[in-house]
């Protein structure tokens, strides 16, 4: 069995790259739509072109989403939005074995194409995997594994695929499409949407929807076209579920409304932190320690998020993070609360305590003002970012840290002392 497999692989390597012996009548063209995986970069699924040759018995798996963590400067290039992806070809059986072992759902769509078109698709794919053609810069929405397969389908139907779906307005924006796949992980869902700007909140077409593999599968299933012989054909002749995943979070039909959940979570946290300040007001040492720690943790979390947001806006090629209103209120300045919160916790001098307390309040006050500004400017044309989730998470916390009553009396007494009058 092993010898037979090695022999097939050798035959595959020798002949597949040049497409030798292939004739259109011997070819079957399929689209493999793969469901979400465990790692974050697999949450949106995968897709590939599969071409079977009945004469040689080979089944080619053309994958337009290959990358390796071992590539030179991988993480540096990824951070700056200059990630190279590759197109490669391998044995379909091997890939299905991998997807089966990793609990991925796989559906195969067999395309009804004339023999000449099947051969044309094979030749096109073989040109793609040549060393001089196989690498390209990846873009999450405009150029990924799914958009490449979408474009091949359009190539096979002489532009009719784009002609139809390029004019149909999608029921979702790019942000809503993303959030259909991230709902089950609140932290990742919040961070990803916090980092993406209003450029992904504009209306899009169903053609642009097909940055998602599942959207390609949905759209090709009911697509009809006129082939090179003038015959009207249904593109998909058969659909087969090859592998079934188990116990994976489903992809939502529509994105759920997340901001009420974030608001409730923030209110609960604010109540807990408010209780810490209440204990502090009763001169309970633990209350002061917990209050200082809570402020430092929140300053660190939101400050790091703001630092990452500013970095992605100002220094990278991640254009979908541009024009982000969240920069108004979630800034790297929040990181200053980390050391201030620590000093707030340990200081015993009332004079120093008032100073540090005032600085912390001032930073959180800037955050509150920034949140309200980011809300009001959306009344103006040109500002339409869907960021209520981000605002509702931060606003109650920022209000709590700004206006918590502990220390306010000391601040008032220090900066606005009352005058005392003696009796005549």
PyMOL commands that set and color helices and strands:
alter all, ss='L'
color gray80, all
select helices_A, chain A and resi 2-16+24-26+40-42+74-79+92-101+115-128+145-156+160-165+174-182+186-195+198-200+206-209+213-221+259-281+285-314+319-321+325-328+332-346+350-379+388-403+408-415
alter helices_A, ss='H'
color red, helices_A
select strands_A, chain A and resi 27-34+46-53+58-66+84-91+106-111+135-137+224-226+232-234+236-243
alter strands_A, ss='S'
color yellow, strands_A
deselect
rebuild
show_as cartoon
